[in-house]
Amino acid sequence: RKEVEQDPGPFNVPEGATVAFNCTYSNSASQSFFWYRQDCRKEPKLLMSVYSSGNEDGRFTAQLNRASQYISLLIRDSKLSDSATYLCVVSLNNNDMRFGAGTRLTVKP
Amino acid sequence: DGGITQSPKYLFRKEGQNVTLSCEQNLNHDAMYWYRQDPGQGLRLIYYSQIVNDFQKGDIAEGYSVSREKKESFPLTVTSAQKNPTAFYLCASSIERTFYGYTFGSGTRLTVV
């Protein structure tokens, strides 16, 4: 079993749609959780951290379920510019970050 | 502007050749990391360093070497012992002992010719 698993997609959605990604992790001792965005042939960029209480940043909402060991990312009112690969990242500590392979999203006009 | 600079952006290596990838940061971050990304796979940790003159092996250190002589710099050498070096290499840094995530450089795409 992979340490961090994501559905690779691709998710193809129309503009304005709501789309959700899930990610599961295997190590119950994991302490920190993040979503990164990676554009084609570019470096990953931090989208948001994920907190136990759930958190929202504009159109993006992240949730953590420790009991079931999964995190989710919800994108509302999708924009063309949201097209990217979304990486789920789980950390035991600052020197042990585990990356999922990513979920690819394409938003179409 | 503060950030991480990786160079070169593209690098071609001949069989049996060692090559060095540069990573420089001016964020005053303590920790620096090297990752490798292959298509369809998550990033895998090669080496990391928490302080100057100290570094630790990651999950896939074989065939690679690093040095950390200055806080700002963490170069990666891909040696001839690395049998499948074609990949996208990413350098990252972070403030030690925080969970704010990493800042990445723009990457170096290495190809064996």
Backbone of each chain as ProteinMPNN parsed JSONL, in Angstrom:
{"seq_chain_A": "RKEVEQDPGPFNVPEGATVAFNCTYSNSASQSFFWYRQDCRKEPKLLMSVYSSGNEDGRFTAQLNRASQYISLLIRDSKLSDSATYLCVVSLNNNDMRFGAGTRLTVKP", "coords_chain_A": {"N_chain_A": [[0.855, -1.206, 0.0], [0.576, 2.21, -0.869], [2.044, 5.075, 0.739], [0.768, 7.519, 0.565], [-2.12, 8.001, -1.142], [-3.714, 8.863, -4.129], [-6.406, 9.478, -6.384], [-5.54, 9.367, -9.691], [-6.917, 10.663, -11.7], [-7.671, 11.698, -15.085], [-9.656, 14.495, -13.965], [-12.177, 15.951, -15.615], [-13.86, 18.858, -15.935], [-16.567, 21.219, -16.36], [-16.35, 24.796, -16.586], [-17.224, 26.551, -13.628], [-18.163, 24.391, -12.26], [-18.328, 22.25, -9.344], [-15.797, 20.478, -7.763], [-14.31, 17.638, -6.227], [-11.546, 16.264, -4.497], [-10.06, 13.384, -3.096], [-7.801, 11.99, -0.706], [-5.895, 9.429, 0.661], [-4.046, 8.299, 3.501], [-1.445, 6.301, 4.977], [-0.068, 6.244, 7.4], [-0.862, 6.537, 10.645], [0.269, 8.202, 12.48], [0.814, 10.572, 11.327], [1.195, 14.103, 11.159], [0.935, 16.601, 9.938], [-0.679, 18.211, 7.194], [-1.141, 18.875, 3.774], [-2.178, 20.591, 0.8], [-0.848, 20.839, -2.39], [-0.342, 22.634, -5.422], [0.463, 21.866, -8.748], [1.58, 23.028, -11.728], [1.893, 22.139, -15.204], [5.051, 20.875, -15.833], [6.235, 22.51, -13.974], [7.258, 23.735, -10.703], [5.934, 22.417, -7.574], [3.483, 24.265, -5.727], [2.508, 25.619, -2.639], [-0.81, 25.228, -1.813], [-2.739, 25.098, 0.262], [-2.695, 24.577, 3.798], [-3.949, 21.869, 5.794], [-6.241, 21.668, 8.308], [-7.352, 20.194, 11.395], [-9.888, 21.015, 12.044], [-10.91, 21.649, 9.656], [-10.661, 23.869, 6.873], [-10.984, 26.909, 4.996], [-10.36, 28.668, 1.993], [-11.223, 31.096, 0.186], [-12.517, 29.88, -2.75], [-11.758, 27.355, -2.174], [-11.84, 24.492, -0.137], [-10.613, 22.609, 2.5], [-10.487, 19.477, 4.13], [-9.974, 17.314, 6.932], [-9.935, 13.991, 7.972], [-9.148, 12.264, 10.543], [-9.738, 9.832, 11.726], [-10.517, 8.146, 9.659], [-8.382, 8.484, 8.079], [-8.052, 10.246, 5.854], [-7.823, 13.029, 3.608], [-9.382, 15.848, 2.095], [-10.102, 17.906, -0.754], [-11.998, 20.525, -1.843], [-13.183, 22.238, -4.605], [-14.894, 25.018, -5.502], [-17.013, 26.577, -7.983], [-15.359, 26.314, -10.377], [-12.532, 27.513, -12.187], [-10.961, 28.223, -15.352], [-8.286, 28.587, -14.889], [-7.778, 26.962, -12.754], [-6.964, 24.55, -13.661], [-4.701, 22.017, -13.302], [-2.304, 19.901, -11.606], [-3.033, 18.398, -8.558], [-1.462, 17.943, -5.555], [-1.377, 15.811, -2.828], [-0.097, 16.036, 0.397], [1.532, 14.622, 3.134], [2.722, 14.68, 6.417], [5.052, 13.475, 8.794], [6.929, 14.798, 10.255], [8.916, 17.764, 9.866], [10.934, 16.87, 8.239], [10.08, 14.705, 6.912], [8.187, 14.482, 4.687], [5.56, 13.228, 2.784], [4.597, 12.622, -0.461], [1.732, 12.452, -2.497], [0.982, 11.048, -5.751], [-0.506, 12.76, -7.215], [-3.464, 14.433, -8.483], [-4.983, 14.998, -11.491], [-6.483, 17.84, -12.836], [-8.652, 19.181, -15.222], [-10.182, 22.021, -16.328], [-12.792, 22.959, -18.346], [-13.971, 25.19, -20.931]], "CA_chain_A": [[0.0, 0.0, 0.0], [1.34, 3.446, -0.907], [1.865, 5.89, 1.945], [-0.231, 8.547, 0.244], [-2.778, 7.576, -2.377], [-4.671, 9.782, -4.748], [-6.946, 9.108, -7.693], [-4.764, 10.188, -10.632], [-7.762, 11.384, -12.639], [-7.958, 13.126, -14.961], [-10.984, 15.021, -13.75], [-12.501, 16.965, -16.634], [-15.089, 19.492, -15.472], [-16.837, 22.504, -17.016], [-16.235, 26.003, -15.757], [-18.332, 26.769, -12.706], [-18.496, 23.156, -11.545], [-17.685, 21.936, -8.068], [-15.067, 19.21, -7.883], [-13.694, 17.238, -4.959], [-10.503, 15.246, -4.542], [-9.744, 12.748, -1.83], [-6.454, 11.452, -0.566], [-5.782, 8.61, 1.872], [-2.674, 8.109, 3.961], [-1.348, 5.036, 5.713], [0.568, 6.37, 8.715], [-1.779, 7.216, 11.558], [1.022, 9.166, 13.283], [1.027, 11.787, 10.535], [0.828, 15.267, 11.958], [0.636, 17.798, 9.147], [-1.307, 17.845, 5.933], [-1.125, 20.016, 2.858], [-2.45, 20.435, -0.635], [-0.008, 21.629, -3.282], [-0.766, 22.692, -6.813], [1.609, 21.809, -9.651], [1.286, 23.221, -13.147], [2.687, 21.265, -16.071], [6.489, 21.118, -15.945], [6.63, 23.548, -13.024], [7.412, 23.253, -9.339], [4.73, 22.456, -6.734], [3.308, 25.459, -4.898], [1.582, 25.358, -1.548], [-2.161, 25.753, -1.985], [-3.236, 25.339, 1.608], [-2.531, 23.571, 4.831], [-5.22, 21.264, 6.167], [-6.334, 21.61, 9.757], [-8.32, 19.205, 11.89], [-11.234, 21.596, 12.068], [-11.28, 22.028, 8.295], [-10.377, 25.268, 6.609], [-11.468, 27.402, 3.712], [-9.64, 29.809, 1.451], [-11.95, 31.469, -1.017], [-13.296, 28.795, -3.368], [-11.13, 26.084, -1.806], [-12.097, 24.006, 1.216], [-9.874, 21.387, 2.813], [-10.975, 18.795, 5.335], [-9.158, 16.207, 7.417], [-10.628, 12.989, 8.785], [-8.062, 11.452, 11.112], [-10.218, 8.481, 12.031], [-10.511, 7.38, 8.414], [-7.095, 8.767, 7.463], [-8.108, 10.842, 4.529], [-8.039, 14.464, 3.496], [-10.123, 16.18, 0.883], [-10.035, 19.271, -1.275], [-13.191, 20.874, -2.609], [-13.047, 23.475, -5.361], [-16.194, 25.497, -5.971], [-16.998, 27.548, -9.074], [-14.066, 26.08, -11.037], [-12.054, 28.44, -13.221], [-9.995, 27.635, -16.287], [-6.963, 28.69, -14.269], [-7.62, 25.907, -11.75], [-6.411, 23.369, -14.322], [-3.372, 21.731, -12.743], [-2.258, 18.666, -10.818], [-3.12, 18.709, -7.123], [-0.682, 16.967, -4.798], [-1.68, 15.64, -1.411], [1.165, 15.867, 1.115], [1.308, 14.231, 4.517], [4.018, 14.811, 7.074], [5.279, 13.07, 10.184], [7.654, 15.943, 10.785], [9.341, 18.632, 8.781], [11.891, 16.196, 7.375], [9.486, 13.465, 6.425], [6.983, 14.813, 3.938], [5.238, 12.181, 1.81], [3.787, 13.211, -1.523], [0.964, 11.628, -3.409], [1.369, 11.203, -7.157], [-1.243, 13.881, -7.786], [-4.724, 14.286, -9.217], [-4.963, 15.983, -12.565], [-7.769, 18.51, -13.086], [-8.785, 20.052, -16.387], [-11.434, 22.765, -16.354], [-13.034, 23.289, -19.752], [-14.942, 26.286, -21.128]], "C_chain_A": [[0.88, 1.242, 0.0], [1.059, 4.264, 0.346], [0.809, 6.96, 1.758], [-0.835, 8.185, -1.115], [-3.79, 8.602, -2.845], [-5.185, 9.15, -6.043], [-6.22, 9.976, -8.721], [-5.609, 11.018, -11.587], [-7.501, 10.884, -14.06], [-9.43, 13.409, -14.66], [-11.184, 16.127, -14.792], [-13.842, 17.574, -16.277], [-15.32, 20.784, -16.237], [-16.595, 23.657, -16.05], [-17.459, 26.142, -14.861], [-18.715, 25.539, -11.903], [-17.803, 23.109, -10.183], [-17.035, 20.573, -8.195], [-14.374, 18.92, -6.558], [-12.663, 16.145, -5.202], [-10.326, 14.666, -3.144], [-8.337, 12.185, -1.861], [-6.449, 10.619, 0.713], [-4.312, 8.435, 2.225], [-2.62, 6.925, 4.916], [-0.823, 5.187, 7.134], [-0.303, 7.2, 9.658], [-1.071, 8.25, 12.447], [1.278, 10.474, 12.533], [0.469, 12.995, 11.261], [0.39, 16.474, 11.135], [0.184, 17.375, 7.76], [-1.409, 19.087, 5.044], [-1.706, 19.605, 1.511], [-1.518, 21.39, -1.385], [-0.614, 21.586, -4.67], [0.493, 22.665, -7.668], [1.118, 21.971, -11.081], [2.265, 22.402, -13.968], [4.136, 21.751, -16.171], [6.973, 22.272, -15.052], [6.789, 22.925, -11.636], [6.082, 23.265, -8.597], [4.699, 23.758, -5.932], [2.232, 25.168, -3.852], [0.241, 26.025, -1.81], [-2.759, 26.075, -0.616], [-2.832, 24.217, 2.537], [-3.91, 23.037, 5.185], [-5.249, 21.088, 7.669], [-7.458, 20.674, 10.179], [-9.752, 19.713, 11.837], [-11.75, 21.911, 10.669], [-10.984, 23.504, 8.075], [-10.724, 25.625, 5.167], [-10.622, 28.588, 3.292], [-10.302, 30.156, 0.13], [-12.781, 30.317, -1.538], [-12.809, 27.41, -2.955], [-11.43, 25.736, -0.343], [-11.357, 22.694, 1.415], [-10.413, 20.792, 4.1], [-10.056, 17.628, 5.656], [-10.036, 15.278, 8.247], [-9.572, 12.029, 9.317], [-8.503, 10.013, 11.35], [-10.156, 7.59, 10.79], [-9.233, 7.612, 7.6], [-7.244, 9.231, 6.014], [-8.269, 12.349, 4.649], [-8.713, 14.738, 2.166], [-9.893, 17.633, 0.513], [-11.26, 19.491, -2.148], [-12.929, 22.201, -3.31], [-14.422, 23.848, -5.896], [-16.007, 26.476, -7.119], [-15.67, 27.475, -9.839], [-13.787, 27.098, -12.131], [-11.103, 27.696, -14.156], [-8.611, 27.58, -15.667], [-6.742, 27.676, -13.148], [-7.043, 24.637, -12.349], [-4.969, 23.168, -13.896], [-3.417, 20.326, -12.157], [-2.205, 19.048, -9.354], [-2.48, 17.575, -6.33], [-1.117, 16.979, -3.336], [-0.356, 15.355, -0.699], [0.886, 15.636, 2.587], [2.664, 14.19, 5.208], [4.002, 14.255, 8.488], [5.978, 14.192, 10.925], [8.203, 16.713, 9.599], [10.305, 17.959, 7.821], [11.345, 14.911, 6.785], [8.145, 13.77, 5.778], [6.775, 13.735, 2.881], [4.242, 12.746, 0.808], [2.976, 12.15, -2.252], [1.394, 11.916, -4.836], [0.577, 12.298, -7.869], [-2.513, 13.482, -8.491], [-4.774, 15.393, -10.251], [-6.369, 16.524, -12.815], [-7.673, 19.344, -14.349], [-10.155, 20.696, -16.338], [-11.63, 23.274, -17.78], [-14.09, 24.389, -19.882], [-16.341, 25.745, -21.364]], "O_chain_A": [[1.829, 1.327, 0.78], [-0.014, 4.165, 0.941], [0.051, 7.27, 2.676], [-0.121, 8.079, -2.112], [-4.596, 9.126, -2.076], [-4.478, 8.388, -6.703], [-6.278, 11.203, -8.633], [-5.113, 11.955, -12.212], [-7.132, 9.72, -14.221], [-10.32, 12.656, -15.053], [-10.441, 17.108, -14.827], [-14.862, 16.886, -16.312], [-14.363, 21.391, -16.717], [-16.638, 23.481, -14.832], [-18.586, 25.884, -15.284], [-19.507, 25.632, -10.965], [-16.837, 23.827, -9.921], [-17.652, 19.624, -8.678], [-13.915, 19.827, -5.863], [-12.874, 15.23, -5.998], [-10.432, 15.374, -2.143], [-7.77, 11.94, -2.926], [-6.953, 11.068, 1.743], [-3.446, 8.426, 1.349], [-3.605, 6.589, 5.573], [-1.103, 4.345, 7.986], [-0.456, 8.409, 9.482], [-1.725, 9.073, 13.087], [1.905, 11.384, 13.076], [-0.586, 12.929, 11.892], [-0.43, 17.274, 11.585], [0.596, 16.344, 7.228], [-1.719, 20.185, 5.505], [-1.717, 18.43, 1.145], [-1.415, 22.574, -1.061], [-1.302, 20.636, -5.044], [1.471, 23.347, -7.365], [0.34, 21.158, -11.58], [3.332, 22.02, -13.488], [4.398, 22.893, -16.547], [7.981, 22.918, -15.339], [6.494, 21.748, -11.428], [5.189, 24.038, -8.946], [5.734, 24.281, -5.519], [1.2, 24.562, -4.14], [0.166, 27.238, -2.006], [-3.224, 27.189, -0.376], [-2.651, 23.071, 2.126], [-4.921, 23.68, 4.906], [-4.378, 20.431, 8.24], [-8.387, 20.404, 9.418], [-10.695, 18.953, 11.616], [-12.877, 22.379, 10.503], [-11.054, 24.298, 9.014], [-10.751, 24.783, 4.27], [-10.218, 29.407, 4.117], [-9.981, 29.583, -0.911], [-13.664, 29.826, -0.835], [-13.395, 26.402, -3.352], [-11.293, 26.567, 0.555], [-11.462, 21.779, 0.598], [-10.753, 21.512, 5.039], [-9.443, 17.034, 4.768], [-10.785, 15.725, 9.115], [-9.157, 11.098, 8.626], [-7.712, 9.084, 11.188], [-9.784, 6.42, 10.874], [-9.039, 6.997, 6.552], [-6.644, 8.678, 5.092], [-8.776, 12.869, 5.644], [-8.617, 13.944, 1.23], [-9.54, 18.466, 1.347], [-11.519, 18.728, -3.079], [-12.504, 23.17, -2.682], [-15.035, 23.092, -6.649], [-14.969, 27.129, -7.222], [-14.948, 28.468, -9.932], [-14.674, 27.488, -12.89], [-10.52, 26.674, -13.792], [-7.855, 26.636, -15.897], [-5.625, 27.548, -12.646], [-6.667, 23.728, -11.608], [-4.12, 24.036, -14.101], [-4.445, 19.65, -12.21], [-1.429, 19.916, -8.955], [-2.89, 16.418, -6.417], [-1.208, 18.032, -2.704], [0.42, 14.514, -1.154], [0.106, 16.358, 3.209], [3.642, 13.713, 4.634], [3.089, 14.514, 9.272], [5.658, 14.495, 12.074], [7.97, 16.338, 8.45], [10.479, 18.429, 6.697], [12.095, 14.118, 6.216], [7.096, 13.358, 6.273], [7.709, 13.373, 2.166], [3.193, 13.274, 1.174], [3.487, 11.079, -2.579], [2.082, 12.901, -5.103], [0.928, 12.716, -8.972], [-2.645, 12.378, -9.019], [-4.626, 16.572, -9.93], [-7.32, 15.761, -12.985], [-6.732, 20.118, -14.527], [-11.173, 20.004, -16.31], [-10.756, 23.929, -18.347], [-14.989, 24.501, -19.048], [-17.28, 26.52, -21.548]]}, "seq_chain_B": "DGGITQSPKYLFRKEGQNVTLSCEQNLNHDAMYWYRQDPGQGLRLIYYSQIVNDFQKGDIAEGYSVSREKKESFPLTVTSAQKNPTAFYLCASSIERTFYGYTFGSGTRLTVV", "coords_chain_B": {"N_chain_B": [[13.496, 39.969, -4.15], [12.745, 37.213, -2.061], [13.656, 33.777, -2.441], [14.046, 30.524, -4.016], [16.581, 29.42, -6.076], [17.187, 27.429, -8.792], [19.575, 25.891, -10.881], [21.105, 24.355, -13.777], [18.141, 25.001, -15.82], [17.566, 23.058, -17.682], [19.336, 20.052, -18.306], [21.736, 18.008, -19.782], [23.065, 14.828, -19.744], [25.818, 12.725, -20.346], [26.335, 9.2, -20.652], [27.946, 7.761, -17.852], [28.911, 10.105, -16.81], [29.43, 12.592, -14.304], [27.234, 15.011, -12.928], [26.396, 18.262, -11.667], [23.827, 19.803, -9.876], [22.583, 22.953, -9.156], [21.45, 24.69, -6.216], [20.214, 27.442, -4.634], [19.252, 29.508, -1.935], [17.668, 32.421, -0.591], [16.134, 32.825, 1.589], [16.703, 32.54, 4.166], [16.246, 30.101, 5.293], [16.533, 27.207, 7.354], [16.526, 24.465, 6.733], [17.067, 22.313, 3.956], [16.223, 20.542, 0.944], [16.346, 17.82, -1.387], [14.47, 16.568, -4.045], [13.219, 14.052, -6.221], [11.279, 13.751, -9.154], [9.31, 11.603, -10.971], [7.404, 10.684, -13.866], [3.983, 10.136, -13.108], [4.49, 9.429, -10.523], [4.845, 10.156, -7.012], [6.729, 12.815, -5.435], [10.03, 11.963, -4.491], [12.266, 11.682, -1.787], [15.64, 12.592, -1.844], [18.012, 13.624, -0.53], [18.475, 15.455, 2.534], [19.077, 18.426, 4.489], [19.57, 19.832, 7.607], [21.129, 21.63, 8.945], [24.106, 23.608, 8.441], [26.902, 21.895, 7.091], [25.95, 19.402, 7.658], [24.059, 16.593, 6.656], [21.463, 14.344, 5.578], [20.598, 11.08, 4.391], [17.916, 10.435, 2.163], [15.083, 8.619, 0.92], [16.002, 7.621, -1.507], [18.863, 7.769, -1.936], [21.043, 6.554, -3.181], [23.613, 6.779, -5.57], [23.709, 9.478, -5.633], [25.103, 12.591, -4.394], [25.665, 15.138, -1.915], [26.382, 18.455, -0.621], [26.75, 20.779, 2.089], [27.931, 23.484, 2.593], [27.414, 26.121, 2.988], [24.757, 28.035, 4.39], [22.998, 28.959, 2.502], [23.229, 27.374, 0.253], [22.886, 24.277, -1.482], [24.027, 22.03, -3.209], [23.476, 19.367, -5.554], [24.933, 16.393, -6.631], [24.761, 14.262, -9.318], [25.811, 11.158, -9.752], [27.765, 8.844, -11.76], [27.016, 6.44, -10.868], [24.331, 6.436, -10.539], [21.821, 4.858, -12.044], [19.534, 5.412, -13.482], [19.025, 8.307, -14.16], [17.414, 10.183, -15.452], [15.04, 12.576, -14.941], [12.889, 14.892, -13.169], [14.229, 17.267, -11.104], [13.848, 18.61, -7.941], [14.474, 21.194, -5.708], [14.025, 22.166, -2.346], [13.123, 24.253, 0.461], [12.807, 24.956, 3.987], [11.627, 26.455, 7.04], [13.163, 25.377, 9.918], [11.715, 23.03, 12.141], [9.084, 23.762, 11.903], [5.771, 23.502, 10.644], [5.048, 24.527, 8.16], [5.164, 23.76, 5.612], [6.87, 23.402, 2.426], [9.025, 25.524, 0.411], [9.549, 25.538, -2.98], [12.133, 25.323, -5.488], [12.374, 26.131, -9.015], [13.076, 23.893, -10.403], [15.105, 21.368, -12.07], [15.486, 19.838, -15.125], [16.698, 16.831, -15.929], [18.303, 14.956, -18.391], [19.437, 11.942, -19.758], [21.709, 11.366, -22.327]], "CA_chain_B": [[12.512, 38.999, -3.682], [13.323, 35.975, -1.56], [13.223, 32.576, -3.134], [15.023, 29.47, -4.262], [17.005, 29.419, -7.473], [17.83, 26.212, -9.259], [20.159, 25.982, -12.218], [20.386, 24.945, -14.902], [16.751, 24.566, -15.974], [17.664, 21.799, -18.427], [20.692, 19.523, -18.251], [21.889, 16.751, -20.511], [24.224, 14.096, -19.226], [26.239, 11.545, -21.092], [26.539, 8.015, -19.832], [29.211, 7.732, -17.131], [29.337, 11.455, -16.44], [28.845, 13.21, -13.114], [26.752, 16.372, -13.133], [26.0, 18.913, -10.418], [22.686, 20.694, -9.952], [22.737, 24.017, -8.164], [20.281, 25.17, -5.491], [20.565, 28.557, -3.76], [18.076, 30.174, -1.374], [17.925, 33.627, 0.21], [14.993, 32.901, 2.502], [17.232, 32.297, 5.51], [15.7, 28.846, 5.791], [17.542, 26.304, 7.902], [16.507, 23.138, 6.128], [16.976, 22.225, 2.489], [15.866, 19.191, 0.512], [16.337, 17.478, -2.809], [13.49, 15.562, -4.435], [13.172, 13.612, -7.613], [9.913, 13.482, -9.585], [9.154, 10.834, -12.2], [5.997, 10.715, -14.317], [3.04, 9.236, -12.446], [4.909, 9.103, -9.158], [5.019, 11.273, -6.101], [8.108, 13.245, -5.206], [10.774, 11.087, -3.595], [13.33, 12.43, -1.136], [16.987, 12.098, -2.113], [18.821, 14.039, 0.621], [18.071, 16.686, 3.181], [20.054, 19.01, 5.4], [18.913, 20.707, 8.579], [22.073, 22.685, 9.306], [25.336, 23.628, 7.649], [27.874, 20.813, 7.297], [25.279, 18.158, 8.048], [22.977, 16.196, 5.759], [20.977, 12.982, 5.819], [20.048, 10.388, 3.226], [16.485, 10.214, 2.058], [14.666, 7.281, 0.516], [16.635, 7.144, -2.748], [20.14, 8.485, -1.978], [22.088, 5.854, -3.921], [23.973, 7.38, -6.842], [23.686, 10.93, -5.473], [25.838, 13.144, -3.266], [25.356, 16.544, -1.655], [27.207, 19.16, 0.357], [26.077, 21.96, 2.657], [29.011, 24.295, 3.158], [26.825, 27.404, 3.345], [23.327, 27.92, 4.673], [22.224, 29.319, 1.327], [23.521, 26.541, -0.904], [22.761, 22.831, -1.259], [24.156, 21.417, -4.534], [23.289, 17.916, -5.705], [25.693, 15.758, -7.703], [24.239, 12.988, -9.822], [27.019, 10.455, -10.163], [27.609, 7.807, -12.788], [26.438, 5.263, -10.208], [22.87, 6.53, -10.628], [21.585, 4.177, -13.318], [18.37, 5.949, -14.193], [18.958, 9.665, -13.627], [16.49, 11.061, -16.166], [13.942, 12.931, -14.036], [12.743, 16.298, -12.792], [14.796, 17.402, -9.769], [13.32, 19.78, -7.24], [15.083, 21.59, -4.446], [13.065, 22.855, -1.49], [13.641, 24.686, 1.754], [11.776, 25.245, 4.984], [12.085, 26.867, 8.36], [13.255, 24.167, 10.706], [10.82, 22.83, 13.256], [7.744, 24.32, 11.676], [5.017, 22.692, 9.687], [4.438, 25.427, 7.201], [5.356, 23.266, 4.257], [8.115, 23.729, 1.74], [9.097, 26.381, -0.757], [10.315, 24.817, -4.005], [12.729, 25.975, -6.639], [11.659, 25.866, -10.273], [13.42, 22.563, -10.884], [16.05, 21.079, -13.151], [15.081, 18.63, -15.866], [17.914, 16.137, -16.341], [18.102, 13.907, -19.388], [20.635, 11.209, -20.173], [21.759, 11.248, -23.806]], "C_chain_B": [[13.22, 37.755, -3.185], [12.804, 34.781, -2.321], [14.33, 31.571, -3.247], [15.321, 29.455, -5.753], [17.698, 28.119, -7.794], [18.399, 26.467, -10.656], [20.984, 24.74, -12.509], [18.939, 24.46, -14.936], [16.695, 23.216, -16.695], [19.124, 21.361, -18.427], [20.722, 18.178, -18.963], [23.178, 16.09, -20.051], [24.543, 12.914, -20.122], [26.414, 10.393, -20.123], [27.907, 8.097, -19.148], [29.708, 9.073, -16.64], [28.69, 11.868, -15.124], [28.356, 14.607, -13.479], [26.288, 16.94, -11.801], [24.885, 19.909, -10.681], [22.806, 21.704, -8.81], [21.41, 24.366, -7.512], [20.742, 26.234, -4.501], [19.276, 29.195, -3.237], [18.491, 31.391, -0.552], [16.762, 33.897, 1.159], [15.416, 32.778, 3.956], [16.61, 31.047, 6.135], [16.829, 27.937, 6.272], [17.658, 25.021, 7.1], [16.368, 23.214, 4.617], [16.862, 20.763, 2.087], [16.057, 19.044, -0.992], [15.342, 16.346, -3.033], [13.66, 15.231, -5.906], [11.715, 13.321, -7.944], [9.95, 12.762, -10.928], [7.677, 10.833, -12.593], [5.138, 9.695, -13.575], [3.423, 8.844, -11.04], [4.965, 10.365, -8.307], [6.485, 11.657, -5.993], [8.782, 12.299, -4.221], [12.005, 11.822, -3.088], [14.683, 11.78, -1.393], [17.9, 12.365, -0.905], [18.167, 15.252, 1.261], [19.136, 17.136, 4.166], [19.335, 19.98, 6.317], [19.818, 21.853, 9.007], [23.317, 22.571, 8.428], [26.257, 22.488, 8.076], [27.251, 19.532, 7.818], [24.18, 17.846, 7.052], [22.665, 14.719, 5.987], [20.459, 12.379, 4.525], [18.536, 10.314, 3.317], [16.208, 8.798, 1.59], [15.452, 6.723, -0.67], [17.994, 7.816, -2.937], [21.206, 7.822, -2.855], [22.335, 6.489, -5.286], [23.976, 8.894, -6.814], [24.616, 11.339, -4.335], [25.498, 14.617, -3.134], [26.431, 17.138, -0.753], [26.403, 20.338, 0.879], [27.141, 22.783, 3.39], [28.524, 25.672, 3.583], [25.334, 27.208, 3.562], [22.507, 28.111, 3.401], [22.283, 28.284, 0.21], [23.478, 25.054, -0.58], [22.845, 22.136, -2.622], [24.021, 19.901, -4.483], [24.129, 17.416, -6.868], [25.059, 14.422, -8.05], [25.434, 12.242, -10.392], [26.712, 9.4, -11.218], [27.014, 6.527, -12.198], [24.908, 5.274, -10.233], [22.463, 6.03, -12.008], [20.427, 4.735, -14.129], [18.142, 7.396, -13.774], [17.969, 10.579, -14.335], [15.261, 11.315, -15.309], [13.908, 14.445, -13.882], [13.211, 16.416, -11.349], [14.348, 18.718, -9.143], [14.055, 19.978, -5.926], [14.039, 22.359, -3.643], [13.753, 23.316, -0.21], [12.491, 24.949, 2.705], [12.436, 25.778, 6.242], [12.082, 25.613, 9.225], [12.229, 24.194, 11.834], [9.506, 23.597, 13.114], [7.039, 23.438, 10.671], [4.312, 23.59, 8.688], [4.604, 24.955, 5.77], [6.651, 23.774, 3.653], [7.914, 24.822, 0.703], [10.01, 25.674, -1.759], [10.99, 25.768, -4.969], [12.005, 25.543, -7.9], [12.08, 24.572, -10.957], [14.465, 22.528, -11.979], [15.615, 19.787, -13.817], [16.346, 17.999, -16.445], [17.566, 15.007, -17.303], [19.434, 13.249, -19.726], [20.598, 11.028, -21.688], [22.786, 10.202, -24.205]], "O_chain_B": [[14.178, 37.288, -3.802], [11.665, 34.766, -2.788], [15.404, 31.725, -2.666], [14.411, 29.474, -6.581], [18.679, 27.748, -7.149], [17.798, 27.151, -11.484], [21.514, 24.126, -11.583], [18.562, 23.59, -14.151], [15.886, 22.351, -16.362], [20.032, 22.185, -18.534], [19.85, 17.33, -18.77], [24.234, 16.718, -19.982], [23.654, 12.203, -20.59], [26.615, 10.592, -18.925], [28.902, 8.456, -19.778], [30.814, 9.169, -16.108], [27.536, 11.531, -14.861], [29.003, 15.307, -14.258], [25.843, 16.205, -10.919], [24.974, 20.746, -11.58], [23.09, 21.35, -7.666], [20.366, 24.344, -8.165], [21.566, 25.958, -3.628], [18.327, 29.4, -3.993], [19.535, 31.387, 0.1], [16.454, 35.044, 1.483], [14.595, 32.895, 4.866], [16.469, 30.954, 7.355], [17.915, 27.896, 5.694], [18.76, 24.549, 6.822], [15.654, 24.059, 4.077], [17.335, 19.868, 2.788], [15.946, 20.004, -1.754], [15.35, 15.329, -2.341], [14.169, 16.02, -6.702], [10.994, 12.727, -7.142], [10.542, 13.246, -11.892], [6.803, 10.968, -11.736], [5.521, 8.534, -13.434], [2.755, 8.014, -10.423], [5.112, 11.478, -8.812], [7.368, 10.909, -6.412], [8.175, 11.884, -3.234], [12.7, 12.496, -3.848], [14.857, 10.578, -1.189], [18.481, 11.44, -0.337], [17.408, 15.98, 0.621], [19.973, 16.353, 4.615], [18.585, 20.843, 5.862], [19.338, 22.921, 9.388], [23.537, 21.558, 7.764], [26.371, 22.166, 9.259], [27.948, 18.673, 8.358], [23.443, 18.743, 6.643], [23.481, 13.96, 6.51], [19.941, 13.09, 3.664], [17.96, 10.155, 4.394], [17.0, 7.887, 1.832], [15.561, 5.507, -0.829], [18.252, 8.379, -4.0], [22.178, 8.476, -3.233], [21.404, 6.711, -6.06], [24.213, 9.537, -7.837], [24.888, 10.552, -3.429], [25.096, 15.267, -4.099], [27.27, 16.427, -0.2], [25.496, 20.835, 0.211], [27.233, 22.775, 4.617], [29.136, 26.319, 4.433], [24.727, 26.311, 2.977], [21.451, 27.5, 3.239], [21.454, 28.322, -0.7], [23.971, 24.621, 0.462], [21.819, 21.695, -3.141], [24.399, 19.251, -3.508], [24.047, 17.956, -7.971], [24.851, 13.569, -7.188], [26.002, 12.653, -11.403], [25.554, 9.11, -11.52], [26.567, 5.644, -12.93], [24.268, 4.253, -9.98], [22.723, 6.686, -13.017], [20.364, 4.538, -15.343], [17.157, 7.686, -13.095], [17.71, 11.676, -13.84], [14.522, 10.386, -14.985], [14.766, 15.169, -14.387], [12.668, 15.754, -10.464], [14.459, 19.786, -9.744], [14.229, 19.046, -5.141], [13.256, 23.12, -4.211], [14.824, 22.827, 0.15], [11.349, 25.139, 2.287], [13.628, 25.583, 6.478], [11.097, 24.876, 9.253], [11.924, 25.244, 12.399], [8.908, 24.021, 14.103], [7.686, 22.701, 9.925], [3.125, 23.424, 8.41], [4.235, 25.655, 4.827], [7.422, 24.485, 4.297], [6.815, 25.03, 0.188], [11.117, 25.263, -1.414], [10.5, 26.864, -5.237], [11.122, 24.686, -7.855], [11.506, 24.194, -11.979], [14.683, 23.499, -12.705], [15.402, 18.771, -13.155], [16.981, 18.561, -17.336], [16.658, 14.213, -17.058], [20.434, 13.93, -19.951], [19.594, 10.595, -22.254], [22.982, 9.952, -25.394]]}, "name": "protein", "num_of_chains": 2, "seq": "RKEVEQDPGPFNVPEGATVAFNCTYSNSASQSFFWYRQDCRKEPKLLMSVYSSGNEDGRFTAQLNRASQYISLLIRDSKLSDSATYLCVVSLNNNDMRFGAGTRLTVKPDGGITQSPKYLFRKEGQNVTLSCEQNLNHDAMYWYRQDPGQGLRLIYYSQIVNDFQKGDIAEGYSVSREKKESFPLTVTSAQKNPTAFYLCASSIERTFYGYTFGSGTRLTVV"}
